[in-house]
Amino acid sequence: MDIFSFPKWLIARSRYVKRGMTVLFDVVVLNFSLWLAFSLRLGELYWPEADVKLLFFMAPFVAVPVFIRLGLYRAIIRYIGFHSLWVVVKAVSLYALLLSAMVLLINIEAVPRSVHIINWLVALMMIGGSRMIVRWWLAGVFSTASNDKAGRKFVIYGAGSAGVQLMEQLKMRSDLQVVGFIDDEASLHRRQLGDIKVHPFSHLSYLVEHKGVTGVLLAMPSLSRSRRNEIITLLEPFSVKVLTLPTLAEIAGGEVKVDDIRDVEIEDLLGRDQVMPDASLMSKNIQHKVVMVTGAGGSIGSELCRQIIHLRPKELVLFEHSEFALYSIERELQHYIQGGDIVIRPVLGSVVEKERVLQACQLAKVQTLYHAAAYKHVPLVEQNPREAIRNNVIGTLNVAEAAIAAGVENFILISTDKAVRPTNTMGASKRMAELVLQALNEKHSEKGLTRFAMVRFGNVLGSSGSVIPLFKQQIQQGGPVTVTDPNITRYFMTIPEAAQLVIQAGAMAEGGDVFVLDMGEPVRIAELAKRMIHLSGLEVKDDNTPHGDIAIKFTGLRPGEKLYEELLIGDDVVGTEHVKIMRANEAMLPWCELEPLLKNIQKAVDNNDDEAIRAILHKVVAGYKPQCDIVNVLSRAVS
């Protein structure tokens, strides 16, 4: 057994064996420390007299119970830190104090008083020092073993406290080796943190080429997303995998620890800084109220539920047609409830069943309703247009009429930028859902009943059908990464930010409002794919780099898909009290004109008449220009 194999053998033993070995070691060290204290005090090699032998016998019996009581044997030595060393100081000090007290009580006269102080110092150095030596030895052995195996070599970007803490954590890992720090602070350059050197950014190419660096760890949790995006942009030309630490907000919230390394989040690539929510707007329609969310298990619906539960509603009604999705979100939300002061009511049902929706609203006495239930995957909806109309249009009408009948105070529809001059059935169905609410709001405005509002925004990161998870999966599988068109662009927003803005927009509603969220700058999907490949430490394979790792394959626009999205039909838009929320003045149809068209489209759905559905959408939805012919997957089977 050599120096490298012994630590692994030792670590593989059970904790009882390791604790027993540590206790036995401490017994030997304690007696040696006491003997050395006498020898140092007397200036000669000491041999204990008869009555002093009792002191050597008592020392372990005094110390070990104290060490056990203070948790000295619970610490894992190879991870020992400052806190554990402080425990050693307290334990050894208490042991030395108790031992000196027993000497006085038993009246052992042959023990000089200074021996107790010397014994305390020697025992402290030997008990604490031995543990640090073992810790450094184990870390050094594994580090050497890692070097011998040529494990992945990383540099840490950020030489602050988070970077130093990350370095200490990574020293215990055999699969990663930290070979340097990078920091923008010039005063830190060429200094040493432990045995690791701090470099300027200009040295990264040298570290990649000559030190074999394959990755960069971003250890800057306090940076804004925009600044983080700037750094990531600088790292893109290098063939390194970029990993990051969580943000300070996530660490403070207890969601993650500082050593939770993960891939760069897509929001870091967008560089979009989130505006802090207005607490008064967030709570206005929720706190101490009965709130209902349709589509509660979906991407937006589930995040709305998470935000709502933190705002302390009186009751939260989860309306969802998917049994598993409802089970998942209801189980998750139960963890947020403390003391059972919030009622969570999981309701299994579909928005196409008006009586079910009405029953839920009436029995719970719902005051605020967020309507997030919708079919929204553009190609699938294009191939199943009847179900899209049934769910998105008729379903919205059902929920709206149920809300009016139940006396719901606030109704907020989750809409989409695809409703603006739509080229697909999904966008047209969502614009028609908006028209339904606009017409109902005008019809019932004089009665002062339900206030209807619509919130329109673009793509959310990580939602079902999003390109981001697909790109990650394709990169992991070795490619190719599929993009529909080189020029296609999309707006992106994180799901939590979208949910917060929806809640705040709904709180500003006066009735019939169409709110538009500031989505920032549009993102070219092809460029996004390239950045994700680069930040995975890989090269894009194309004509310029035929020996690259991952190819990007352009597949052509899918049915109903367009190159870019818009947020406004017209140019009539005004700001609101929130910098990220605007109010659009969109055209509408009065209920007397819209009602017969809704009856006709319901009849067309019942009769499986795709041509009639499209004709009505043409008539009702301004700017609707289908990008493709009718592609219902069941058309042939029906005909």
HULINGI-V195616 format. One record per residue. N is the residue number from 1. RES is the residue in three letters. PHI is phi in whole degrees, -180 to 180 (none if undefined). Layout:
<<N/RES/PHI> <N/RES/PHI>>
This chain:
<<1/MET/none> <2/ASP/-96> <3/ILE/-65> <4/PHE/-85> <5/SER/-82> <6/PHE/-61> <7/PRO/-59> <8/LYS/-68> <9/TRP/-64> <10/LEU/-63> <11/ILE/-65> <12/ALA/-75> <13/ARG/-70> <14/SER/-67> <15/ARG/-65> <16/TYR/-69> <17/VAL/-64> <18/LYS/-66> <19/ARG/-67> <20/GLY/-63> <21/MET/-65> <22/THR/-67> <23/VAL/-62> <24/LEU/-61> <25/PHE/-61> <26/ASP/-63> <27/VAL/-60> <28/VAL/-63> <29/VAL/-65> <30/LEU/-63> <31/ASN/-68> <32/PHE/-65> <33/SER/-62> <34/LEU/-66> <35/TRP/-62> <36/LEU/-66> <37/ALA/-63> <38/PHE/-63> <39/SER/-63> <40/LEU/-67> <41/ARG/-68> <42/LEU/-90> <43/GLY/75> <44/GLU/-154> <45/LEU/-68> <46/TYR/-92> <47/TRP/-120> <48/PRO/-62> <49/GLU/-76> <50/ALA/-58> <51/ASP/-74> <52/VAL/-78> <53/LYS/-58> <54/LEU/-61> <55/LEU/-64> <56/PHE/-65> <57/PHE/-71> <58/MET/-76> <59/ALA/-51> <60/PRO/-65> <61/PHE/-71> <62/VAL/-82> <63/ALA/-75> <64/VAL/-60> <65/PRO/-60> <66/VAL/-64> <67/PHE/-62> <68/ILE/-66> <69/ARG/-63> <70/LEU/-88> <71/GLY/82> <72/LEU/-66> <73/TYR/-96> <74/ARG/-89> <75/ALA/-71> <76/ILE/-85> <77/ILE/-61> <78/ARG/-73> <79/TYR/-115> <80/ILE/-63> <81/GLY/-135> <82/PHE/-62> <83/HIS/-60> <84/SER/-66> <85/LEU/-67> <86/TRP/-65> <87/VAL/-64> <88/VAL/-61> <89/VAL/-60> <90/LYS/-65> <91/ALA/-66> <92/VAL/-67> <93/SER/-64> <94/LEU/-65> <95/TYR/-61> <96/ALA/-64> <97/LEU/-66> <98/LEU/-64> <99/LEU/-64> <100/SER/-66> <101/ALA/-65> <102/MET/-67> <103/VAL/-61> <104/LEU/-68> <105/LEU/-67> <106/ILE/-78> <107/ASN/66> <108/ILE/-86> <109/GLU/-76> <110/ALA/-82> <111/VAL/-106> <112/PRO/-63> <113/ARG/-64> <114/SER/-67> <115/VAL/-60> <116/HIS/-63> <117/ILE/-69> <118/ILE/-63> <119/ASN/-60> <120/TRP/-62> <121/LEU/-66> <122/VAL/-65> <123/ALA/-62> <124/LEU/-62> <125/MET/-67> <126/MET/-78> <127/ILE/-70> <128/GLY/-71> <129/GLY/-64> <130/SER/-62> <131/ARG/-67> <132/MET/-68> <133/ILE/-63> <134/VAL/-62> <135/ARG/-59> <136/TRP/-64> <137/TRP/-64> <138/LEU/-61> <139/ALA/-64> <140/GLY/-66> <141/VAL/-63> <142/PHE/-69> <143/SER/-65> <144/THR/-64> <145/ALA/-63> <146/SER/-64> <147/ASN/-63> <148/ASP/-63> <149/LYS/-88> <150/ALA/54> <151/GLY/-65> <152/ARG/-64> <153/LYS/-104> <154/PHE/-126> <155/VAL/-113> <156/ILE/-101> <157/TYR/-90> <158/GLY/120> <159/ALA/-100> <160/GLY/-84> <161/SER/-63> <162/ALA/-64> <163/GLY/-66> <164/VAL/-65> <165/GLN/-64> <166/LEU/-64> <167/MET/-59> <168/GLU/-63> <169/GLN/-67> <170/LEU/-73> <171/LYS/-63> <172/MET/-89> <173/ARG/-101> <174/SER/-91> <175/ASP/-95> <176/LEU/-130> <177/GLN/-130> <178/VAL/-89> <179/VAL/-109> <180/GLY/176> <181/PHE/-108> <182/ILE/-125> <183/ASP/-148> <184/ASP/-80> <185/GLU/-77> <186/ALA/-62> <187/SER/-67> <188/LEU/-90> <189/HIS/-63> <190/ARG/70> <191/ARG/-89> <192/GLN/-110> <193/LEU/-112> <194/GLY/69> <195/ASP/-108> <196/ILE/-111> <197/LYS/-89> <198/VAL/-97> <199/HIS/-117> <200/PRO/-76> <201/PHE/-60> <202/SER/-62> <203/HIS/-86> <204/LEU/-61> <205/SER/-61> <206/TYR/-64> <207/LEU/-64> <208/VAL/-69> <209/GLU/-77> <210/HIS/-105> <211/LYS/-106> <212/GLY/73> <213/VAL/-67> <214/THR/-116> <215/GLY/-156> <216/VAL/-124> <217/LEU/-105> <218/LEU/-82> <219/ALA/-111> <220/MET/-135> <221/PRO/-66> <222/SER/-90> <223/LEU/-70> <224/SER/-72> <225/ARG/-64> <226/SER/-64> <227/ARG/-68> <228/ARG/-62> <229/ASN/-64> <230/GLU/-62> <231/ILE/-66> <232/ILE/-62> <233/THR/-62> <234/LEU/-65> <235/LEU/-82> <236/GLU/-57> <237/PRO/-65> <238/PHE/-91> <239/SER/-83> <240/VAL/-131> <241/LYS/-83> <242/VAL/-106> <243/LEU/-118> <244/THR/-142> <245/LEU/-91> <246/PRO/-65> <247/THR/-76> <248/LEU/-61> <249/ALA/-62> <250/GLU/-70> <251/ILE/-66> <252/ALA/-64> <253/GLY/-78> <254/GLY/79> <255/GLU/-73> <256/VAL/-144> <257/LYS/-107> <258/VAL/-66> <259/ASP/-95> <260/ASP/-82> <261/ILE/-78> <262/ARG/-151> <263/ASP/-64> <264/VAL/-60> <265/GLU/-75> <266/ILE/-64> <267/GLU/-65> <268/ASP/-67> <269/LEU/-72> <270/LEU/-79> <271/GLY/66> <272/ARG/-96> <273/ASP/-83> <274/GLN/-82> <275/VAL/-83> <276/MET/-62> <277/PRO/-68> <278/ASP/-83> <279/ALA/-61> <280/SER/-68> <281/LEU/-71> <282/MET/-62> <283/SER/-93> <284/LYS/-54> <285/ASN/-98> <286/ILE/-124> <287/GLN/-59> <288/HIS/63> <289/LYS/-118> <290/VAL/-92> <291/VAL/-119> <292/MET/-127> <293/VAL/-125> <294/THR/-87> <295/GLY/66> <296/ALA/-65> <297/GLY/-97> <298/GLY/-80> <299/SER/-62> <300/ILE/-75> <301/GLY/-59> <302/SER/-68> <303/GLU/-70> <304/LEU/-58> <305/CYS/-62> <306/ARG/-64> <307/GLN/-65> <308/ILE/-64> <309/ILE/-64> <310/HIS/-75> <311/LEU/-90> <312/ARG/61> <313/PRO/-73> <314/LYS/-73> <315/GLU/-152> <316/LEU/-123> <317/VAL/-98> <318/LEU/-99> <319/PHE/-108> <320/GLU/-152> <321/HIS/-91> <322/SER/-91> <323/GLU/-60> <324/PHE/-66> <325/ALA/-63> <326/LEU/-67> <327/TYR/-60> <328/SER/-66> <329/ILE/-71> <330/GLU/-66> <331/ARG/-67> <332/GLU/-64> <333/LEU/-68> <334/GLN/-60> <335/HIS/-70> <336/TYR/-83> <337/ILE/-86> <338/GLN/-120> <339/GLY/82> <340/GLY/65> <341/ASP/-85> <342/ILE/-115> <343/VAL/-90> <344/ILE/-110> <345/ARG/-117> <346/PRO/-80> <347/VAL/-118> <348/LEU/-90> <349/GLY/179> <350/SER/-115> <351/VAL/-70> <352/VAL/-78> <353/GLU/-102> <354/LYS/-60> <355/GLU/-65> <356/ARG/-66> <357/VAL/-64> <358/LEU/-61> <359/GLN/-61> <360/ALA/-64> <361/CYS/-66> <362/GLN/-74> <363/LEU/-66> <364/ALA/-86> <365/LYS/57> <366/VAL/-64> <367/GLN/-108> <368/THR/-131> <369/LEU/-129> <370/TYR/-106> <371/HIS/-98> <372/ALA/-107> <373/ALA/-68> <374/ALA/-169> <375/TYR/-90> <376/LYS/-133> <377/HIS/-79> <378/VAL/-55> <379/PRO/-62> <380/LEU/-66> <381/VAL/-64> <382/GLU/-64> <383/GLN/-87> <384/ASN/-135> <385/PRO/-65> <386/ARG/-65> <387/GLU/-68> <388/ALA/-64> <389/ILE/-66> <390/ARG/-60> <391/ASN/-81> <392/ASN/-79> <393/VAL/-98> <394/ILE/-65> <395/GLY/-62> <396/THR/-63> <397/LEU/-61> <398/ASN/-60> <399/VAL/-66> <400/ALA/-65> <401/GLU/-68> <402/ALA/-65> <403/ALA/-64> <404/ILE/-64> <405/ALA/-64> <406/ALA/-91> <407/GLY/74> <408/VAL/-65> <409/GLU/-79> <410/ASN/-131> <411/PHE/-128> <412/ILE/-121> <413/LEU/-94> <414/ILE/-86> <415/SER/-107> <416/THR/-149> <417/ASP/-68> <418/LYS/-72> <419/ALA/-77> <420/VAL/-91> <421/ARG/41> <422/PRO/-68> <423/THR/-114> <424/ASN/-145> <425/THR/-65> <426/MET/-61> <427/GLY/-62> <428/ALA/-65> <429/SER/-67> <430/LYS/-73> <431/ARG/-67> <432/MET/-67> <433/ALA/-63> <434/GLU/-61> <435/LEU/-62> <436/VAL/-60> <437/LEU/-69> <438/GLN/-61> <439/ALA/-68> <440/LEU/-64> <441/ASN/-63> <442/GLU/-67> <443/LYS/-63> <444/HIS/-106> <445/SER/-62> <446/GLU/-70> <447/LYS/-82> <448/GLY/64> <449/LEU/-89> <450/THR/-64> <451/ARG/-90> <452/PHE/-100> <453/ALA/-146> <454/MET/-126> <455/VAL/-121> <456/ARG/-110> <457/PHE/-150> <458/GLY/-91> <459/ASN/-72> <460/VAL/-112> <461/LEU/-69> <462/GLY/84> <463/SER/-73> <464/SER/-62> <465/GLY/89> <466/SER/-68> <467/VAL/-74> <468/ILE/-64> <469/PRO/-60> <470/LEU/-64> <471/PHE/-60> <472/LYS/-59> <473/GLN/-64> <474/GLN/-65> <475/ILE/-66> <476/GLN/-62> <477/GLN/-86> <478/GLY/92> <479/GLY/85> <480/PRO/-77> <481/VAL/-89> <482/THR/-98> <483/VAL/-125> <484/THR/-69> <485/ASP/-151> <486/PRO/-61> <487/ASN/-105> <488/ILE/-70> <489/THR/-127> <490/ARG/-147> <491/TYR/-87> <492/PHE/-132> <493/MET/-151> <494/THR/-73> <495/ILE/-62> <496/PRO/-61> <497/GLU/-66> <498/ALA/-60> <499/ALA/-64> <500/GLN/-63> <501/LEU/-69> <502/VAL/-61> <503/ILE/-63> <504/GLN/-70> <505/ALA/-64> <506/GLY/-60> <507/ALA/-71> <508/MET/-94> <509/ALA/-66> <510/GLU/-111> <511/GLY/125> <512/GLY/79> <513/ASP/-73> <514/VAL/-114> <515/PHE/-95> <516/VAL/-123> <517/LEU/-90> <518/ASP/-73> <519/MET/-94> <520/GLY/77> <521/GLU/-91> <522/PRO/-67> <523/VAL/-115> <524/ARG/-75> <525/ILE/-65> <526/ALA/-64> <527/GLU/-67> <528/LEU/-61> <529/ALA/-62> <530/LYS/-63> <531/ARG/-64> <532/MET/-65> <533/ILE/-67> <534/HIS/-62> <535/LEU/-75> <536/SER/-90> <537/GLY/81> <538/LEU/-121> <539/GLU/-106> <540/VAL/-75> <541/LYS/-92> <542/ASP/-149> <543/ASP/-64> <544/ASN/-79> <545/THR/-128> <546/PRO/-65> <547/HIS/-99> <548/GLY/-68> <549/ASP/-97> <550/ILE/-124> <551/ALA/-91> <552/ILE/-106> <553/LYS/-110> <554/PHE/-94> <555/THR/-102> <556/GLY/90> <557/LEU/-61> <558/ARG/-84> <559/PRO/-54> <560/GLY/86> <561/GLU/-90> <562/LYS/-123> <563/LEU/-69> <564/TYR/-142> <565/GLU/-112> <566/GLU/-123> <567/LEU/-110> <568/LEU/-129> <569/ILE/-80> <570/GLY/-113> <571/ASP/-106> <572/ASP/-87> <573/VAL/-139> <574/VAL/-128> <575/GLY/-78> <576/THR/-128> <577/GLU/-71> <578/HIS/-109> <579/VAL/-65> <580/LYS/-99> <581/ILE/-125> <582/MET/-119> <583/ARG/-113> <584/ALA/-101> <585/ASN/-100> <586/GLU/-101> <587/ALA/-65> <588/MET/-145> <589/LEU/-113> <590/PRO/-65> <591/TRP/-58> <592/CYS/-64> <593/GLU/-90> <594/LEU/-78> <595/GLU/-57> <596/PRO/-64> <597/LEU/-68> <598/LEU/-66> <599/LYS/-65> <600/ASN/-67> <601/ILE/-72> <602/GLN/-64> <603/LYS/-64> <604/ALA/-64> <605/VAL/-65> <606/ASP/-63> <607/ASN/-92> <608/ASN/55> <609/ASP/-103> <610/ASP/-66> <611/GLU/-64> <612/ALA/-67> <613/ILE/-60> <614/ARG/-65> <615/ALA/-63> <616/ILE/-67> <617/LEU/-62> <618/HIS/-59> <619/LYS/-74> <620/VAL/-91> <621/VAL/-94> <622/ALA/-65> <623/GLY/80> <624/TYR/-73> <625/LYS/-132> <626/PRO/-56> <627/GLN/-82> <628/CYS/-149> <629/ASP/-73> <630/ILE/-63> <631/VAL/-127> <632/ASN/-57> <633/VAL/-67> <634/LEU/-108> <635/SER/-61> <636/ARG/-66> <637/ALA/-64> <638/VAL/-72> <639/SER/-77>>
